[in-house]
């Protein structure tokens, strides 16, 4: 997946690393990397830098402007395995 395809607010599923299978929100994209957080293990104040090739996007988009860790956890909790995985372009 190309970093240009990822946009701020997209919900993505990690496909590689120790966090594989977890859902995150994209907080920003920069220099070919996505910065993701889930509000629990990765806080909004310290997002994880992740290669977009290791992420699978979903059709879910959330508003991450001024979002708190608690609100992010609540939003991502409802997504889980029922998330619509987006088709690759």
N, CA, C and O atoms as CSV, one atom per row, in Angstrom:
chain,resi,resn,atom,element,x,y,z
A,1,UNK,N,N,0.838,-1.177,0.000
A,1,UNK,CA,C,0.000,0.000,0.000
A,1,UNK,C,C,0.881,1.237,0.000
A,1,UNK,O,O,1.874,1.303,0.724
A,2,UNK,N,N,0.527,2.178,-0.783
A,2,UNK,CA,C,1.275,3.420,-0.897
A,2,UNK,C,C,0.816,4.396,0.179
A,2,UNK,O,O,-0.374,4.461,0.489
A,3,UNK,N,N,1.738,5.148,0.746
A,3,UNK,CA,C,1.404,6.111,1.805
A,3,UNK,C,C,0.451,7.187,1.300
A,3,UNK,O,O,-0.289,7.774,2.090
A,4,UNK,N,N,0.456,7.453,0.000
A,4,UNK,CA,C,-0.442,8.462,-0.555
A,4,UNK,C,C,-1.900,8.033,-0.445
A,4,UNK,O,O,-2.792,8.881,-0.410
A,5,UNK,N,N,-2.151,6.737,-0.390
A,5,UNK,CA,C,-3.508,6.219,-0.299
A,5,UNK,C,C,-4.067,6.415,1.106
A,5,UNK,O,O,-5.274,6.590,1.275
A,6,UNK,N,N,-3.201,6.387,2.108
A,6,UNK,CA,C,-3.646,6.565,3.484
A,6,UNK,C,C,-3.923,8.038,3.757
A,6,UNK,O,O,-3.170,8.920,3.346
A,7,UNK,N,N,-5.017,8.277,4.456
A,7,UNK,CA,C,-5.379,9.639,4.825
A,7,UNK,C,C,-5.612,9.714,6.322
A,7,UNK,O,O,-5.926,8.711,6.962
A,8,UNK,N,N,-5.459,10.887,6.866
A,8,UNK,CA,C,-5.687,11.110,8.293
A,8,UNK,C,C,-7.125,10.731,8.638
A,8,UNK,O,O,-8.069,11.136,7.960
A,9,UNK,N,N,-7.269,9.954,9.693
A,9,UNK,CA,C,-8.581,9.533,10.157
A,9,UNK,C,C,-8.976,8.138,9.715
A,9,UNK,O,O,-9.930,7.573,10.249
A,10,UNK,N,N,-8.265,7.569,8.752
A,10,UNK,CA,C,-8.582,6.207,8.318
A,10,UNK,C,C,-8.276,5.208,9.424
A,10,UNK,O,O,-7.302,5.356,10.163
A,11,UNK,N,N,-9.108,4.208,9.525
A,11,UNK,CA,C,-8.851,3.107,10.445
A,11,UNK,C,C,-8.141,2.024,9.647
A,11,UNK,O,O,-8.588,1.642,8.566
A,12,UNK,N,N,-7.033,1.532,10.189
A,12,UNK,CA,C,-6.228,0.526,9.502
A,12,UNK,C,C,-5.993,-0.672,10.425
A,12,UNK,O,O,-6.079,-0.568,11.649
A,13,UNK,N,N,-5.698,-1.792,9.807
A,13,UNK,CA,C,-5.370,-3.010,10.551
A,13,UNK,C,C,-3.895,-3.306,10.324
A,13,UNK,O,O,-3.429,-3.335,9.185
A,14,UNK,N,N,-3.171,-3.525,11.401
A,14,UNK,CA,C,-1.757,-3.856,11.300
A,14,UNK,C,C,-1.616,-5.286,10.806
A,14,UNK,O,O,-2.261,-6.196,11.326
A,15,UNK,N,N,-0.768,-5.484,9.799
A,15,UNK,CA,C,-0.598,-6.801,9.205
A,15,UNK,C,C,0.773,-7.399,9.486
A,15,UNK,O,O,1.022,-8.544,9.109
A,16,UNK,N,N,1.669,-6.664,10.135
A,16,UNK,CA,C,3.015,-7.157,10.415
A,16,UNK,C,C,3.501,-6.591,11.741
A,16,UNK,O,O,3.083,-5.517,12.173
A,17,UNK,N,N,4.383,-7.332,12.364
A,17,UNK,CA,C,4.948,-6.889,13.631
A,17,UNK,C,C,4.228,-7.500,14.817
A,17,UNK,O,O,3.296,-8.288,14.655
A,18,UNK,N,N,4.668,-7.132,16.010
A,18,UNK,CA,C,4.072,-7.710,17.216
A,18,UNK,C,C,2.637,-7.248,17.431
A,18,UNK,O,O,1.905,-7.843,18.221
A,19,UNK,N,N,2.234,-6.195,16.735
A,19,UNK,CA,C,0.879,-5.665,16.873
A,19,UNK,C,C,-0.054,-6.117,15.747
A,19,UNK,O,O,-1.123,-5.534,15.565
A,20,UNK,N,N,0.334,-7.143,14.995
A,20,UNK,CA,C,-0.483,-7.571,13.858
A,20,UNK,C,C,-1.865,-8.000,14.334
A,20,UNK,O,O,-2.020,-8.648,15.369
A,21,UNK,N,N,-2.854,-7.617,13.547
A,21,UNK,CA,C,-4.243,-7.928,13.874
A,21,UNK,C,C,-4.940,-6.828,14.656
A,21,UNK,O,O,-6.154,-6.890,14.855
A,22,UNK,N,N,-4.203,-5.830,15.100
A,22,UNK,CA,C,-4.786,-4.732,15.876
A,22,UNK,C,C,-5.239,-3.606,14.950
A,22,UNK,O,O,-4.692,-3.408,13.865
A,23,UNK,N,N,-6.251,-2.876,15.410
A,23,UNK,CA,C,-6.782,-1.752,14.639
A,23,UNK,C,C,-6.265,-0.438,15.214
A,23,UNK,O,O,-6.160,-0.271,16.429
A,24,UNK,N,N,-5.945,0.487,14.318
A,24,UNK,CA,C,-5.400,1.783,14.680
A,24,UNK,C,C,-6.033,2.863,13.817
A,24,UNK,O,O,-6.619,2.576,12.773
A,25,UNK,N,N,-5.909,4.100,14.260
A,25,UNK,CA,C,-6.322,5.248,13.454
A,25,UNK,C,C,-5.064,5.955,12.962
A,25,UNK,O,O,-4.089,6.091,13.701
A,26,UNK,N,N,-5.095,6.398,11.721
A,26,UNK,CA,C,-3.976,7.143,11.162
A,26,UNK,C,C,-4.086,8.589,11.643
A,26,UNK,O,O,-5.075,9.267,11.365
A,27,UNK,N,N,-3.071,9.053,12.362
A,27,UNK,CA,C,-3.067,10.420,12.880
A,27,UNK,C,C,-2.391,11.390,11.928
A,27,UNK,O,O,-2.775,12.557,11.846
A,28,UNK,N,N,-1.376,10.905,11.203
A,28,UNK,CA,C,-0.728,11.738,10.180
A,28,UNK,C,C,0.080,10.842,9.266
A,28,UNK,O,O,0.413,9.709,9.615
A,29,UNK,N,N,0.391,11.362,8.092
A,29,UNK,CA,C,1.286,10.688,7.153
A,29,UNK,C,C,2.400,11.665,6.834
A,29,UNK,O,O,2.177,12.861,6.644
A,30,UNK,N,N,3.612,11.117,6.779
A,30,UNK,CA,C,4.764,11.995,6.588
A,30,UNK,C,C,5.931,11.184,6.027
A,30,UNK,O,O,6.263,10.123,6.556
A,31,UNK,N,N,6.540,11.670,4.981
A,31,UNK,CA,C,7.733,11.067,4.388
A,31,UNK,C,C,7.566,9.571,4.124
A,31,UNK,O,O,8.482,8.786,4.367
A,32,UNK,N,N,6.404,9.185,3.631
A,32,UNK,CA,C,6.176,7.794,3.271
A,32,UNK,C,C,5.811,6.888,4.430
A,32,UNK,O,O,5.736,5.674,4.243
A,33,UNK,N,N,5.586,7.413,5.595
A,33,UNK,CA,C,5.203,6.611,6.752
A,33,UNK,C,C,3.862,7.086,7.304
A,33,UNK,O,O,3.473,8.239,7.123
A,34,UNK,N,N,3.170,6.182,7.975
A,34,UNK,CA,C,1.923,6.527,8.654
A,34,UNK,C,C,2.185,6.524,10.153
A,34,UNK,O,O,2.895,5.656,10.662
A,35,UNK,N,N,1.624,7.474,10.844
A,35,UNK,CA,C,1.727,7.548,12.302
A,35,UNK,C,C,0.373,7.140,12.863
A,35,UNK,O,O,-0.636,7.806,12.627
A,36,UNK,N,N,0.361,6.031,13.614
A,36,UNK,CA,C,-0.895,5.432,14.049
A,36,UNK,C,C,-0.973,5.350,15.565
A,36,UNK,O,O,0.045,5.301,16.255
A,37,UNK,N,N,-2.205,5.335,16.070
A,37,UNK,CA,C,-2.424,5.219,17.508
A,37,UNK,C,C,-3.731,4.472,17.751
A,37,UNK,O,O,-4.628,4.462,16.908
A,38,UNK,N,N,-3.818,3.843,18.929
A,38,UNK,CA,C,-5.057,3.177,19.327
A,38,UNK,C,C,-5.593,3.691,20.659
A,38,UNK,O,O,-6.668,3.278,21.095
A,39,UNK,N,N,-4.862,4.579,21.301
A,39,UNK,CA,C,-5.302,5.150,22.560
A,39,UNK,C,C,-4.998,4.308,23.780
A,39,UNK,O,O,-5.202,4.750,24.911
A,40,UNK,N,N,-4.509,3.085,23.558
A,40,UNK,CA,C,-4.186,2.196,24.682
A,40,UNK,C,C,-2.692,1.925,24.726
A,40,UNK,O,O,-1.984,2.454,25.584
A,41,UNK,N,N,-2.218,1.112,23.812
A,41,UNK,CA,C,-0.789,0.812,23.746
A,41,UNK,C,C,-0.007,1.930,23.083
A,41,UNK,O,O,1.140,2.194,23.441
A,42,UNK,N,N,-0.620,2.573,22.132
A,42,UNK,CA,C,-0.016,3.702,21.436
A,42,UNK,C,C,-0.907,4.910,21.635
A,42,UNK,O,O,-2.008,4.989,21.090
A,43,UNK,N,N,-0.419,5.839,22.417
A,43,UNK,CA,C,-1.185,7.037,22.758
A,43,UNK,C,C,-1.171,8.039,21.606
A,43,UNK,O,O,-0.294,8.008,20.743
A,44,UNK,N,N,-2.154,8.919,21.617
A,44,UNK,CA,C,-2.250,9.964,20.610
A,44,UNK,C,C,-1.032,10.883,20.686
A,44,UNK,O,O,-0.580,11.397,19.663
A,45,UNK,N,N,-0.506,11.091,21.876
A,45,UNK,CA,C,0.641,11.977,22.052
A,45,UNK,C,C,1.952,11.351,21.570
A,45,UNK,O,O,2.934,12.064,21.362
A,46,UNK,N,N,1.980,10.017,21.388
A,46,UNK,CA,C,3.192,9.322,20.934
A,46,UNK,C,C,2.807,8.225,19.942
A,46,UNK,O,O,2.911,7.041,20.263
A,47,UNK,N,N,2.364,8.606,18.738
A,47,UNK,CA,C,1.929,7.595,17.771
A,47,UNK,C,C,3.091,6.756,17.245
A,47,UNK,O,O,4.249,7.173,17.294
A,48,UNK,N,N,2.762,5.576,16.746
A,48,UNK,CA,C,3.760,4.656,16.210
A,48,UNK,C,C,3.992,4.966,14.727
A,48,UNK,O,O,3.046,5.147,13.961
A,49,UNK,N,N,5.250,5.022,14.349
A,49,UNK,CA,C,5.633,5.219,12.950
A,49,UNK,C,C,5.600,3.850,12.286
A,49,UNK,O,O,6.299,2.934,12.722
A,50,UNK,N,N,4.799,3.700,11.241
A,50,UNK,CA,C,4.613,2.389,10.620
A,50,UNK,C,C,4.693,2.508,9.102
A,50,UNK,O,O,4.206,3.471,8.510
A,51,UNK,N,N,5.313,1.517,8.496
A,51,UNK,CA,C,5.393,1.428,7.049
A,51,UNK,C,C,3.997,1.109,6.509
A,51,UNK,O,O,3.380,0.145,6.963
A,52,UNK,N,N,3.483,1.887,5.557
A,52,UNK,CA,C,2.149,1.634,5.011
A,52,UNK,C,C,1.995,0.260,4.348
A,52,UNK,O,O,0.877,-0.238,4.211
A,53,UNK,N,N,3.098,-0.345,3.942
A,53,UNK,CA,C,3.023,-1.688,3.362
A,53,UNK,C,C,2.579,-2.719,4.394
A,53,UNK,O,O,2.116,-3.801,4.033
A,54,UNK,N,N,2.718,-2.391,5.663
A,54,UNK,CA,C,2.350,-3.303,6.741
A,54,UNK,C,C,0.966,-3.011,7.298
A,54,UNK,O,O,0.585,-3.549,8.338
A,55,UNK,N,N,0.211,-2.160,6.609
A,55,UNK,CA,C,-1.123,-1.788,7.060
A,55,UNK,C,C,-2.157,-2.149,6.013
A,55,UNK,O,O,-1.899,-2.070,4.812
A,56,UNK,N,N,-3.330,-2.547,6.482
A,56,UNK,CA,C,-4.453,-2.824,5.595
A,56,UNK,C,C,-5.555,-1.835,5.954
A,56,UNK,O,O,-6.009,-1.790,7.097
A,57,UNK,N,N,-5.980,-1.046,4.978
A,57,UNK,CA,C,-6.970,-0.030,5.305
A,57,UNK,C,C,-8.376,-0.621,5.327
A,57,UNK,O,O,-8.661,-1.633,4.686
A,58,UNK,N,N,-9.238,0.041,6.083
A,58,UNK,CA,C,-10.643,-0.332,6.145
A,58,UNK,C,C,-11.458,0.789,5.509
A,58,UNK,O,O,-10.908,1.825,5.137
A,59,UNK,N,N,-12.746,0.587,5.386
A,59,UNK,CA,C,-13.612,1.622,4.827
A,59,UNK,C,C,-14.080,2.607,5.892
A,59,UNK,O,O,-14.888,3.490,5.605
A,60,UNK,N,N,-13.586,2.467,7.107
A,60,UNK,CA,C,-13.999,3.318,8.218
A,60,UNK,C,C,-13.068,4.515,8.343
A,60,UNK,O,O,-11.846,4.374,8.298
A,61,UNK,N,N,-13.656,5.688,8.500
A,61,UNK,CA,C,-12.900,6.918,8.712
A,61,UNK,C,C,-13.497,7.609,9.932
A,61,UNK,O,O,-14.716,7.725,10.059
A,62,UNK,N,N,-12.625,8.067,10.828
A,62,UNK,CA,C,-13.077,8.775,12.019
A,62,UNK,C,C,-12.431,10.159,12.068
A,62,UNK,O,O,-11.400,10.400,11.440
A,63,UNK,N,N,-13.043,11.043,12.809
A,63,UNK,CA,C,-12.503,12.399,12.970
A,63,UNK,C,C,-11.485,12.363,14.104
A,63,UNK,O,O,-11.851,12.139,15.258
A,64,UNK,N,N,-10.219,12.582,13.787
A,64,UNK,CA,C,-9.163,12.511,14.802
A,64,UNK,C,C,-8.690,13.889,15.248
A,64,UNK,O,O,-7.724,13.995,16.004
A,65,UNK,N,N,-9.347,14.927,14.797
A,65,UNK,CA,C,-8.955,16.282,15.216
A,65,UNK,C,C,-9.314,16.456,16.690
A,65,UNK,O,O,-10.470,16.284,17.076
A,66,UNK,N,N,-8.335,16.793,17.499
A,66,UNK,CA,C,-8.513,17.008,18.942
A,66,UNK,C,C,-9.115,15.798,19.648
A,66,UNK,O,O,-9.922,15.962,20.563
A,67,UNK,N,N,-8.741,14.598,19.246
A,67,UNK,CA,C,-9.283,13.376,19.846
A,67,UNK,C,C,-8.450,13.001,21.073
A,67,UNK,O,O,-7.238,13.213,21.107
A,68,UNK,N,N,-9.119,12.443,22.069
A,68,UNK,CA,C,-8.424,11.984,23.273
A,68,UNK,C,C,-8.176,10.484,23.162
A,68,UNK,O,O,-8.776,9.805,22.330
A,69,UNK,N,N,-7.288,9.977,24.006
A,69,UNK,CA,C,-7.011,8.539,24.013
A,69,UNK,C,C,-8.278,7.742,24.339
A,69,UNK,O,O,-8.547,6.712,23.721
A,70,UNK,N,N,-9.040,8.223,25.302
A,70,UNK,CA,C,-10.257,7.513,25.715
A,70,UNK,C,C,-11.271,7.440,24.572
A,70,UNK,O,O,-11.838,6.380,24.309
A,71,UNK,N,N,-11.493,8.555,23.903
A,71,UNK,CA,C,-12.452,8.561,22.799
A,71,UNK,C,C,-11.973,7.668,21.656
A,71,UNK,O,O,-12.776,6.978,21.029
A,72,UNK,N,N,-10.683,7.680,21.387
A,72,UNK,CA,C,-10.130,6.828,20.339
A,72,UNK,C,C,-10.323,5.357,20.679
A,72,UNK,O,O,-10.688,4.567,19.808
A,73,UNK,N,N,-10.085,4.979,21.926
A,73,UNK,CA,C,-10.306,3.589,22.354
A,73,UNK,C,C,-11.756,3.175,22.145
A,73,UNK,O,O,-12.030,2.079,21.656
A,74,UNK,N,N,-12.680,4.050,22.513
A,74,UNK,CA,C,-14.109,3.743,22.373
A,74,UNK,C,C,-14.485,3.560,20.909
A,74,UNK,O,O,-15.213,2.628,20.565
A,75,UNK,N,N,-13.995,4.441,20.049
A,75,UNK,CA,C,-14.310,4.342,18.625
A,75,UNK,C,C,-13.733,3.074,18.000
A,75,UNK,O,O,-14.400,2.415,17.203
A,76,UNK,N,N,-12.510,2.735,18.357
A,76,UNK,CA,C,-11.868,1.554,17.771
A,76,UNK,C,C,-12.419,0.253,18.341
A,76,UNK,O,O,-12.374,-0.782,17.677
A,77,UNK,N,N,-12.938,0.297,19.564
A,77,UNK,CA,C,-13.469,-0.913,20.199
A,77,UNK,C,C,-14.630,-1.497,19.397
A,77,UNK,O,O,-14.766,-2.717,19.294
A,78,UNK,N,N,-15.454,-0.640,18.838
A,78,UNK,CA,C,-16.603,-1.094,18.076
A,78,UNK,C,C,-16.270,-1.622,16.700
A,78,UNK,O,O,-17.135,-2.197,16.039
A,79,UNK,N,N,-15.052,-1.445,16.253
A,79,UNK,CA,C,-14.694,-1.841,14.889
A,79,UNK,C,C,-14.338,-3.320,14.827
A,79,UNK,O,O,-15.048,-4.096,14.187
A,80,UNK,N,N,-13.275,-3.715,15.467
A,80,UNK,CA,C,-12.862,-5.117,15.554
A,80,UNK,C,C,-12.989,-5.912,14.282
A,80,UNK,O,O,-12.806,-5.372,13.191
A,81,UNK,N,N,-13.302,-7.203,14.406
A,81,UNK,CA,C,-13.346,-8.106,13.252
A,81,UNK,C,C,-14.446,-7.790,12.238
A,81,UNK,O,O,-14.405,-8.287,11.112
A,82,UNK,N,N,-15.416,-6.980,12.616
A,82,UNK,CA,C,-16.505,-6.661,11.693
A,82,UNK,C,C,-16.153,-5.538,10.720
A,82,UNK,O,O,-17.001,-5.117,9.933
A,83,UNK,N,N,-14.930,-5.055,10.764
A,83,UNK,CA,C,-14.524,-3.937,9.906
A,83,UNK,C,C,-14.567,-4.337,8.442
A,83,UNK,O,O,-14.211,-5.454,8.069
A,84,UNK,N,N,-15.010,-3.400,7.631
A,84,UNK,CA,C,-15.005,-3.588,6.178
A,84,UNK,C,C,-13.594,-3.337,5.694
A,84,UNK,O,O,-13.112,-2.206,5.742
A,85,UNK,N,N,-12.927,-4.377,5.228
A,85,UNK,CA,C,-11.574,-4.211,4.678
A,85,UNK,C,C,-11.732,-3.645,3.269
A,85,UNK,O,O,-12.468,-4.187,2.445
A,86,UNK,N,N,-11.035,-2.556,3.014
A,86,UNK,CA,C,-11.134,-1.885,1.714
A,86,UNK,C,C,-10.406,-2.687,0.655
A,86,UNK,O,O,-9.402,-3.346,0.926
A,87,UNK,N,N,-10.924,-2.617,-0.539
A,87,UNK,CA,C,-10.293,-3.276,-1.676
A,87,UNK,C,C,-9.070,-2.473,-2.086
A,87,UNK,O,O,-9.091,-1.242,-2.062
A,88,UNK,N,N,-8.002,-3.172,-2.464
A,88,UNK,CA,C,-6.792,-2.489,-2.943
A,88,UNK,C,C,-7.075,-1.834,-4.275
A,88,UNK,O,O,-7.815,-2.369,-5.101
A,89,UNK,N,N,-6.480,-0.669,-4.479
A,89,UNK,CA,C,-6.697,0.070,-5.731
A,89,UNK,C,C,-5.646,-0.276,-6.745
A,89,UNK,O,O,-5.665,0.248,-7.859
